[in-house]
Amino acid sequence: PDHYFADAPWRRERGGGPILINMIHEVHNLRMVCGEIVAAQALASHAVRGFAVEDTVSINLRFASGVLGSFLLSDTAASARSWEQTSQENKAYPSHADEDCYVVSGTNGSLAVPSMRLKTYARPEDRSWWKPFETSVVAMVRDDPLRLQLAHFCAVIRGKAQPLVSARDGLANLRVTEAIAAAAARGDTVSLTPT
């Protein structure tokens, strides 16, 4: 909404777009699921809002494991496939439980997140376009993640728990996010060296 940018004009300027505001969180999620990111390519546009900063970005990622990923980031696209509208993490956002924001596909199947719909072949020899998938939902207990995060943070402060996410993780997320921004600005691939 327009007031989002009026309330904080820095969001319109370099360093304030969805790459650095939003993608850093997605990078963390992707690193936790697929491993370390070693290269990024990106194309960015600011055609919808016309701000100095991007509003839409198409991103390709290479992971150390050999996994390739693609990600479409936009704060102008009308879609129910955002983390906020699928994860039910923050009740302030409308939720679409039948939608997913991530689909992780591999040789033997795919997992849609956050619905946790799993599609796999019954047997390795069934891997074929002509064979149906077995479909299931991975069991998961949903709880209020914001409440859980705050409780964990308080436990860390009291010395009763160790942080689940380290400062090193935060730095790695920032390095990847900066690589995406650089790739978008230059129109090429940015390689990352492991830390």
GROMACS elastic network, one bead per residue, 0.5 to 0.9 nm:
[ bonds ]
;  ai    aj funct       b0    kb
    1     4     6  0.56260   500
    1     5     6  0.75953   500
    2     5     6  0.56404   500
    2     6     6  0.63897   500
    2     7     6  0.87441   500
    3     7     6  0.57196   500
    3     8     6  0.83933   500
    4     7     6  0.54470   500
    4     8     6  0.66089   500
    4     9     6  0.84036   500
    4    11     6  0.82786   500
    5     8     6  0.52514   500
    5     9     6  0.52797   500
    5    10     6  0.77235   500
    5    11     6  0.59607   500
    5    12     6  0.65466   500
    6     9     6  0.55020   500
    6    11     6  0.88005   500
    8    11     6  0.59605   500
    8    12     6  0.81940   500
    9    12     6  0.56584   500
    9    13     6  0.73806   500
    9    16     6  0.88390   500
   10    13     6  0.52105   500
   10    14     6  0.79560   500
   10    15     6  0.81234   500
   10    16     6  0.58779   500
   10    17     6  0.88433   500
   11    14     6  0.78951   500
   11    15     6  0.76019   500
   11    17     6  0.58000   500
   11    18     6  0.85386   500
   11    21     6  0.84264   500
   11    53     6  0.80220   500
   12    15     6  0.85018   500
   12    16     6  0.59989   500
   12    17     6  0.65692   500
   12    51     6  0.55414   500
   12    52     6  0.63266   500
   12    53     6  0.58428   500
   12    54     6  0.85736   500
   13    16     6  0.54173   500
   13    17     6  0.71204   500
   13    51     6  0.70428   500
   13    52     6  0.55119   500
   13    53     6  0.54351   500
   14    17     6  0.68442   500
   14    52     6  0.62973   500
   14    53     6  0.51752   500
   14    54     6  0.83626   500
   15    18     6  0.87224   500
   15    19     6  0.80547   500
   15    20     6  0.62247   500
   15    21     6  0.81456   500
   15    53     6  0.73281   500
   15   181     6  0.88324   500
   16    19     6  0.79116   500
   16    20     6  0.63491   500
   16    21     6  0.63500   500
   16    53     6  0.68819   500
   16    54     6  0.88108   500
   17    20     6  0.59916   500
   17    21     6  0.60663   500
   17    22     6  0.80280   500
   17    52     6  0.88794   500
   17    53     6  0.53981   500
   17    54     6  0.57296   500
   17    55     6  0.66219   500
   17    75     6  0.87380   500
   18    23     6  0.62729   500
   18    24     6  0.88776   500
   18    53     6  0.84759   500
   18    54     6  0.70977   500
   18    55     6  0.65709   500
   18    56     6  0.78328   500
   18    57     6  0.85240   500
   18    73     6  0.73458   500
   18    74     6  0.69987   500
   18    75     6  0.66605   500
   19    22     6  0.57456   500
   19    24     6  0.68981   500
   19    54     6  0.78452   500
   19    55     6  0.86889   500
   19    56     6  0.88533   500
   19    57     6  0.78382   500
   19    73     6  0.76899   500
   19    74     6  0.89387   500
   19   177     6  0.66995   500
   19   178     6  0.83430   500
   19   180     6  0.75098   500
   19   181     6  0.66144   500
   20    23     6  0.59107   500
   20    24     6  0.59354   500
   20    25     6  0.89847   500
   20   174     6  0.82515   500
   20   177     6  0.64754   500
   20   178     6  0.76440   500
   20   181     6  0.79097   500
   21    24     6  0.66961   500
   21    25     6  0.81949   500
   22    25     6  0.58421   500
   22    26     6  0.69488   500
   22    73     6  0.85148   500
   23    27     6  0.59674   500
   23    28     6  0.85828   500
   23    73     6  0.74264   500
   23   177     6  0.67016   500
   24    27     6  0.50535   500
   24    28     6  0.64283   500
   24    29     6  0.88934   500
   24   170     6  0.87950   500
   24   173     6  0.58756   500
   24   174     6  0.64166   500
   24   176     6  0.79271   500
   24   177     6  0.56368   500
   24   178     6  0.89640   500
   25    28     6  0.51956   500
   25    29     6  0.64708   500
   25    30     6  0.87520   500
   25   173     6  0.77793   500
   26    29     6  0.50690   500
   26    30     6  0.61015   500
   26    31     6  0.85194   500
   26    83     6  0.85141   500
   26   173     6  0.89207   500
   27    30     6  0.50904   500
   27    31     6  0.60283   500
   27    32     6  0.85707   500
   27    37     6  0.86349   500
   27   173     6  0.59081   500
   27   174     6  0.85612   500
   27   176     6  0.71847   500
   27   177     6  0.70748   500
   28    31     6  0.51348   500
   28    32     6  0.62281   500
   28    33     6  0.87358   500
   28   169     6  0.77074   500
   28   170     6  0.79201   500
   28   172     6  0.83965   500
   28   173     6  0.57112   500
   29    32     6  0.52103   500
   29    33     6  0.63470   500
   29    34     6  0.85774   500
   30    33     6  0.51489   500
   30    34     6  0.57113   500
   30    35     6  0.72329   500
   30    36     6  0.85258   500
   30    37     6  0.85929   500
   31    34     6  0.53088   500
   31    36     6  0.53906   500
   31    37     6  0.67550   500
   31    63     6  0.84132   500
   31   173     6  0.81553   500
   32    35     6  0.58471   500
   32    36     6  0.81068   500
   33   104     6  0.87885   500
   34    37     6  0.83116   500
   34    63     6  0.70511   500
   34    64     6  0.88315   500
   34    65     6  0.78249   500
   34    67     6  0.72732   500
   34   104     6  0.87425   500
   35    63     6  0.63535   500
   35    64     6  0.68202   500
   35    65     6  0.69707   500
   35    67     6  0.87351   500
   36    62     6  0.86459   500
   36    63     6  0.55134   500
   36    64     6  0.55883   500
   36    65     6  0.77588   500
   36   172     6  0.85569   500
   36   194     6  0.77885   500
   37    40     6  0.77445   500
   37    61     6  0.66981   500
   37    62     6  0.57734   500
   37    64     6  0.59801   500
   37    65     6  0.87566   500
   37   172     6  0.89628   500
   37   176     6  0.70410   500
   37   191     6  0.89415   500
   37   192     6  0.73657   500
   37   194     6  0.84623   500
   38    61     6  0.76484   500
   38    62     6  0.56853   500
   38    63     6  0.53621   500
   38    64     6  0.57066   500
   38   176     6  0.82182   500
   38   190     6  0.85025   500
   38   191     6  0.57867   500
   38   193     6  0.64642   500
   38   194     6  0.71847   500
   39    60     6  0.82845   500
   39    61     6  0.58042   500
   39    62     6  0.50560   500
   39    63     6  0.70942   500
   39    64     6  0.86978   500
   39   176     6  0.81574   500
   39   179     6  0.78781   500
   39   180     6  0.86933   500
   39   189     6  0.66625   500
   39   190     6  0.55149   500
   39   192     6  0.55731   500
   39   193     6  0.86629   500
   40    59     6  0.70412   500
   40    60     6  0.57192   500
   40    62     6  0.64614   500
   40   176     6  0.76472   500
   40   179     6  0.64064   500
   40   180     6  0.56760   500
   40   183     6  0.66506   500
   40   188     6  0.84227   500
   40   189     6  0.55628   500
   40   190     6  0.53121   500
   40   191     6  0.65537   500
   40   192     6  0.81179   500
   41    58     6  0.83279   500
   41    59     6  0.57283   500
   41    60     6  0.50517   500
   41    61     6  0.65522   500
   41    62     6  0.88351   500
   41   179     6  0.83270   500
   41   180     6  0.64918   500
   41   182     6  0.88259   500
   41   183     6  0.53138   500
   41   184     6  0.69742   500
   41   187     6  0.73555   500
   41   188     6  0.58889   500
   41   190     6  0.64668   500
   41   191     6  0.89811   500
   42    57     6  0.66182   500
   42    58     6  0.55185   500
   42    60     6  0.62664   500
   42    61     6  0.87600   500
   42   180     6  0.60965   500
   42   181     6  0.76088   500
   42   182     6  0.83684   500
   42   183     6  0.52663   500
   42   185     6  0.82169   500
   42   186     6  0.87444   500
   42   187     6  0.65551   500
   42   188     6  0.71909   500
   42   189     6  0.75794   500
   43    56     6  0.84487   500
   43    57     6  0.56046   500
   43    58     6  0.52843   500
   43    59     6  0.66969   500
   43   183     6  0.74651   500
   43   185     6  0.78658   500
   43   186     6  0.88466   500
   43   187     6  0.62766   500
   43   188     6  0.85752   500
   44    54     6  0.59477   500
   44    55     6  0.75533   500
   44    56     6  0.57359   500
   44    58     6  0.64623   500
   44    59     6  0.86193   500
   44   181     6  0.87200   500
   44   184     6  0.54782   500
   44   185     6  0.76169   500
   44   187     6  0.86214   500
   45    48     6  0.80412   500
   45    50     6  0.88038   500
   45    53     6  0.83453   500
   45    54     6  0.53155   500
   45    55     6  0.61448   500
   45    56     6  0.53342   500
   45    57     6  0.63940   500
   45    58     6  0.89479   500
   45   184     6  0.89102   500
   46    49     6  0.60223   500
   46    50     6  0.51705   500
   46    51     6  0.62160   500
   46    52     6  0.72368   500
   46    53     6  0.63895   500
   46    56     6  0.65417   500
   46    57     6  0.89330   500
   47    50     6  0.53061   500
   47    51     6  0.82342   500
   47    54     6  0.82142   500
   47    55     6  0.75593   500
   47    56     6  0.83675   500
   48    51     6  0.84696   500
   48    55     6  0.70648   500
   48    56     6  0.84949   500
   48    76     6  0.70707   500
   49    52     6  0.89951   500
   49    54     6  0.86037   500
   49    55     6  0.69971   500
   49    76     6  0.80530   500
   50    53     6  0.79705   500
   50    54     6  0.83346   500
   50    55     6  0.83901   500
   51    54     6  0.71226   500
   51    55     6  0.80096   500
   54    57     6  0.70957   500
   54    74     6  0.85603   500
   55    73     6  0.80770   500
   55    74     6  0.55899   500
   55    75     6  0.57128   500
   55    76     6  0.62673   500
   55    77     6  0.89129   500
   56    72     6  0.75738   500
   56    73     6  0.56240   500
   56    75     6  0.66514   500
   56    76     6  0.70169   500
   56    77     6  0.79635   500
   57    71     6  0.82393   500
   57    72     6  0.59800   500
   57    73     6  0.50634   500
   57    74     6  0.62558   500
   57   184     6  0.77150   500
   58    70     6  0.75331   500
   58    71     6  0.61060   500
   58    73     6  0.63574   500
   58    74     6  0.86146   500
   58   184     6  0.86498   500
   59    69     6  0.81751   500
   59    70     6  0.55949   500
   59    71     6  0.50391   500
   59    72     6  0.61790   500
   59    73     6  0.77076   500
   59   180     6  0.73417   500
   59   183     6  0.89756   500
   59   184     6  0.83974   500
   60    68     6  0.73321   500
   60    69     6  0.56998   500
   60    71     6  0.64313   500
   60    72     6  0.89028   500
   60   180     6  0.88614   500
   61    67     6  0.83067   500
   61    68     6  0.57306   500
   61    70     6  0.61549   500
   61    71     6  0.80422   500
   61   180     6  0.88665   500
   62    65     6  0.83373   500
   62    66     6  0.65994   500
   62    67     6  0.60797   500
   62    69     6  0.64491   500
   63    66     6  0.54211   500
   63    67     6  0.51552   500
   63    68     6  0.62439   500
   63    69     6  0.78865   500
   64    67     6  0.72234   500
   64   194     6  0.88963   500
   65    68     6  0.88837   500
   67   106     6  0.88440   500
   69   104     6  0.85637   500
   71   102     6  0.87587   500
   73    77     6  0.86601   500
   74    77     6  0.56575   500
   74    78     6  0.89247   500
   75    78     6  0.83555   500
   78    81     6  0.89863   500
   79    82     6  0.70053   500
   79    85     6  0.88306   500
   80    83     6  0.87368   500
   80    84     6  0.87158   500
   80    85     6  0.57817   500
   80    86     6  0.70736   500
   80    95     6  0.80382   500
   80    96     6  0.65745   500
   80    99     6  0.67430   500
   80   100     6  0.82274   500
   80   101     6  0.82604   500
   81    84     6  0.83236   500
   81    85     6  0.65083   500
   81    86     6  0.63246   500
   81    96     6  0.82104   500
   81    99     6  0.59974   500
   81   100     6  0.56017   500
   81   102     6  0.82208   500
   82    85     6  0.53041   500
   82    86     6  0.61456   500
   82    87     6  0.82509   500
   82    99     6  0.88232   500
   82   100     6  0.76752   500
   82   101     6  0.53268   500
   82   102     6  0.87990   500
   83    86     6  0.52852   500
   83    87     6  0.54729   500
   83    88     6  0.82325   500
   83    89     6  0.82408   500
   83   100     6  0.79945   500
   83   101     6  0.57711   500
   83   102     6  0.84932   500
   83   114     6  0.83307   500
   84    87     6  0.58762   500
   84    88     6  0.67252   500
   84    89     6  0.67253   500
   84    90     6  0.68509   500
   84    91     6  0.88998   500
   84    93     6  0.63422   500
   84    94     6  0.80343   500
   84    95     6  0.75150   500
   85    88     6  0.66156   500
   85    89     6  0.85210   500
   85    90     6  0.86962   500
   85    93     6  0.61622   500
   85    94     6  0.58169   500
   85    96     6  0.58440   500
   85    97     6  0.81863   500
   85    99     6  0.82947   500
   85   100     6  0.88188   500
   85   101     6  0.85479   500
   86    89     6  0.82014   500
   86    94     6  0.85241   500
   86    95     6  0.55685   500
   86    96     6  0.53305   500
   86    97     6  0.58392   500
   86    98     6  0.78561   500
   86    99     6  0.59824   500
   86   100     6  0.58934   500
   86   101     6  0.65838   500
   86   113     6  0.84427   500
   86   114     6  0.66150   500
   86   115     6  0.80384   500
   87    90     6  0.79507   500
   87    95     6  0.74286   500
   87    96     6  0.83756   500
   87    97     6  0.77584   500
   87   100     6  0.81303   500
   87   101     6  0.82894   500
   87   113     6  0.81836   500
   87   114     6  0.57102   500
   87   115     6  0.81534   500
   88    91     6  0.62091   500
   88    93     6  0.77591   500
   88    94     6  0.81147   500
   88    95     6  0.59093   500
   88    96     6  0.82360   500
   88    97     6  0.79130   500
   88   114     6  0.89148   500
   88   142     6  0.89215   500
   88   144     6  0.83191   500
   88   145     6  0.88763   500
   89    92     6  0.89331   500
   89    93     6  0.85867   500
   89   143     6  0.86069   500
   89   144     6  0.65604   500
   89   145     6  0.58835   500
   89   146     6  0.68625   500
   90    93     6  0.60943   500
   90    94     6  0.88136   500
   90   144     6  0.80056   500
   90   145     6  0.80397   500
   90   146     6  0.71761   500
   91    94     6  0.70173   500
   91    95     6  0.78167   500
   91   144     6  0.89912   500
   95    98     6  0.89893   500
   95    99     6  0.88462   500
   96    99     6  0.56219   500
   96   100     6  0.83866   500
   97   100     6  0.77917   500
   97   114     6  0.83691   500
   97   115     6  0.69050   500
   98   115     6  0.70694   500
   99   112     6  0.89094   500
   99   113     6  0.86320   500
   99   114     6  0.81521   500
   99   115     6  0.72516   500
  100   103     6  0.72712   500
  100   112     6  0.60713   500
  100   113     6  0.53671   500
  100   114     6  0.57776   500
  100   115     6  0.62432   500
  100   116     6  0.86531   500
  101   112     6  0.76936   500
  101   113     6  0.61803   500
  101   114     6  0.70570   500
  102   111     6  0.82158   500
  102   112     6  0.57996   500
  102   113     6  0.50676   500
  102   114     6  0.73656   500
  103   110     6  0.67632   500
  103   111     6  0.57259   500
  103   113     6  0.61901   500
  104   109     6  0.85770   500
  104   110     6  0.54610   500
  104   111     6  0.52272   500
  104   112     6  0.63721   500
  104   113     6  0.79775   500
  105   108     6  0.81206   500
  105   109     6  0.59849   500
  105   111     6  0.64868   500
  105   112     6  0.85376   500
  106   109     6  0.53851   500
  106   110     6  0.59162   500
  106   111     6  0.87249   500
  107   110     6  0.82695   500
  107   127     6  0.79454   500
  108   119     6  0.85005   500
  108   120     6  0.57900   500
  108   121     6  0.62112   500
  108   123     6  0.87273   500
  108   124     6  0.70400   500
  108   127     6  0.68881   500
  109   118     6  0.72495   500
  109   119     6  0.52708   500
  109   121     6  0.65211   500
  109   127     6  0.88249   500
  109   133     6  0.80229   500
  110   117     6  0.81114   500
  110   118     6  0.57933   500
  110   119     6  0.52923   500
  110   120     6  0.66151   500
  111   114     6  0.89543   500
  111   115     6  0.86937   500
  111   116     6  0.61247   500
  111   117     6  0.56883   500
  111   119     6  0.65678   500
  111   120     6  0.87966   500
  111   137     6  0.89821   500
  111   138     6  0.88698   500
  112   115     6  0.60594   500
  112   116     6  0.52433   500
  112   117     6  0.51754   500
  112   118     6  0.65790   500
  112   119     6  0.86698   500
  113   116     6  0.50768   500
  113   117     6  0.72594   500
  114   117     6  0.81107   500
  115   118     6  0.89526   500
  115   137     6  0.75220   500
  115   138     6  0.84511   500
  116   136     6  0.83964   500
  116   137     6  0.54583   500
  116   138     6  0.53293   500
  116   139     6  0.77517   500
  116   140     6  0.80421   500
  117   135     6  0.70776   500
  117   136     6  0.58835   500
  117   138     6  0.64886   500
  118   134     6  0.80475   500
  118   135     6  0.56919   500
  118   136     6  0.52062   500
  118   137     6  0.56170   500
  118   138     6  0.66764   500
  119   133     6  0.56027   500
  119   134     6  0.55694   500
  119   136     6  0.65757   500
  119   137     6  0.86133   500
  120   123     6  0.85176   500
  120   127     6  0.88168   500
  120   132     6  0.87142   500
  120   133     6  0.52733   500
  120   134     6  0.52860   500
  120   135     6  0.66442   500
  120   136     6  0.85465   500
  121   124     6  0.66774   500
  121   125     6  0.84167   500
  121   126     6  0.59142   500
  121   127     6  0.61443   500
  121   128     6  0.86027   500
  121   131     6  0.77181   500
  121   132     6  0.71672   500
  121   133     6  0.50718   500
  121   134     6  0.58624   500
  121   135     6  0.88296   500
  122   125     6  0.84977   500
  122   126     6  0.65920   500
  122   127     6  0.85831   500
  122   132     6  0.86341   500
  122   133     6  0.71619   500
  122   134     6  0.62818   500
  123   126     6  0.52751   500
  123   127     6  0.74503   500
  124   127     6  0.58199   500
  125   128     6  0.80709   500
  126   129     6  0.89551   500
  126   130     6  0.86048   500
  126   131     6  0.61338   500
  126   132     6  0.84360   500
  126   133     6  0.89873   500
  127   130     6  0.84361   500
  127   131     6  0.69358   500
  128   131     6  0.54026   500
  128   132     6  0.83192   500
  129   132     6  0.78172   500
  137   140     6  0.87194   500
  142   145     6  0.82476   500
  143   146     6  0.88877   500
  143   147     6  0.83560   500
  143   148     6  0.77692   500
  144   147     6  0.54342   500
  144   148     6  0.63154   500
  144   149     6  0.87255   500
  145   149     6  0.59045   500
  145   150     6  0.84794   500
  146   149     6  0.50735   500
  146   150     6  0.62175   500
  146   151     6  0.86005   500
  147   150     6  0.52123   500
  147   151     6  0.61515   500
  147   152     6  0.85890   500
  148   151     6  0.50747   500
  148   152     6  0.60786   500
  148   153     6  0.85051   500
  149   152     6  0.51104   500
  149   153     6  0.60436   500
  149   154     6  0.86124   500
  150   154     6  0.61827   500
  150   155     6  0.85831   500
  151   154     6  0.51886   500
  151   155     6  0.62359   500
  151   156     6  0.87295   500
  152   156     6  0.61928   500
  152   157     6  0.86513   500
  152   160     6  0.89812   500
  152   161     6  0.72671   500
  152   162     6  0.87348   500
  152   163     6  0.78931   500
  152   164     6  0.85699   500
  153   156     6  0.50934   500
  153   157     6  0.62951   500
  153   158     6  0.87128   500
  153   161     6  0.84468   500
  153   163     6  0.75875   500
  154   157     6  0.50371   500
  154   158     6  0.62265   500
  154   159     6  0.86464   500
  154   160     6  0.86329   500
  154   161     6  0.88320   500
  155   158     6  0.50563   500
  155   159     6  0.62074   500
  155   160     6  0.50392   500
  155   161     6  0.54511   500
  155   162     6  0.81965   500
  156   159     6  0.50043   500
  156   160     6  0.57019   500
  156   162     6  0.57140   500
  156   163     6  0.62763   500
  157   160     6  0.75896   500
  157   161     6  0.81115   500
  158   161     6  0.78131   500
  159   162     6  0.74688   500
  161   164     6  0.86541   500
  162   165     6  0.88196   500
  163   166     6  0.62207   500
  165   168     6  0.81311   500
  165   169     6  0.61797   500
  165   170     6  0.74811   500
  166   169     6  0.50842   500
  166   170     6  0.65274   500
  166   171     6  0.87337   500
  167   171     6  0.61889   500
  167   172     6  0.86089   500
  168   171     6  0.50364   500
  168   172     6  0.61708   500
  168   173     6  0.86039   500
  168   195     6  0.86971   500
  169   172     6  0.50479   500
  169   173     6  0.61463   500
  169   174     6  0.85966   500
  170   173     6  0.50788   500
  170   174     6  0.62107   500
  170   175     6  0.86667   500
  171   174     6  0.50321   500
  171   175     6  0.61355   500
  171   176     6  0.86945   500
  172   175     6  0.50827   500
  172   176     6  0.63021   500
  172   177     6  0.85674   500
  172   194     6  0.86715   500
  172   195     6  0.76522   500
  173   176     6  0.53156   500
  173   177     6  0.61275   500
  173   178     6  0.86011   500
  174   178     6  0.60119   500
  174   179     6  0.84663   500
  175   178     6  0.51479   500
  175   179     6  0.61517   500
  175   180     6  0.87233   500
  175   192     6  0.79227   500
  176   180     6  0.62519   500
  176   181     6  0.86986   500
  176   192     6  0.74090   500
  177   180     6  0.50916   500
  177   181     6  0.63389   500
  177   182     6  0.86536   500
  178   181     6  0.50152   500
  178   182     6  0.60868   500
  178   183     6  0.85003   500
  179   182     6  0.50017   500
  179   183     6  0.59831   500
  179   184     6  0.85001   500
  179   189     6  0.86166   500
  179   190     6  0.58340   500
  179   191     6  0.76259   500
  179   192     6  0.75119   500
  180   183     6  0.50552   500
  180   184     6  0.61378   500
  180   185     6  0.85922   500
  180   189     6  0.86975   500
  180   190     6  0.74616   500
  181   184     6  0.51393   500
  181   185     6  0.61843   500
  181   186     6  0.86377   500
  182   185     6  0.50390   500
  182   186     6  0.60300   500
  182   187     6  0.81008   500
  182   188     6  0.83965   500
  182   189     6  0.87310   500
  182   190     6  0.71999   500
  183   186     6  0.51880   500
  183   187     6  0.53751   500
  183   188     6  0.51943   500
  183   189     6  0.56544   500
  183   190     6  0.56798   500
  184   187     6  0.51873   500
  184   188     6  0.72414   500
  184   189     6  0.88033   500
  185   188     6  0.83031   500
  186   189     6  0.83826   500
  192   195     6  0.89196   500
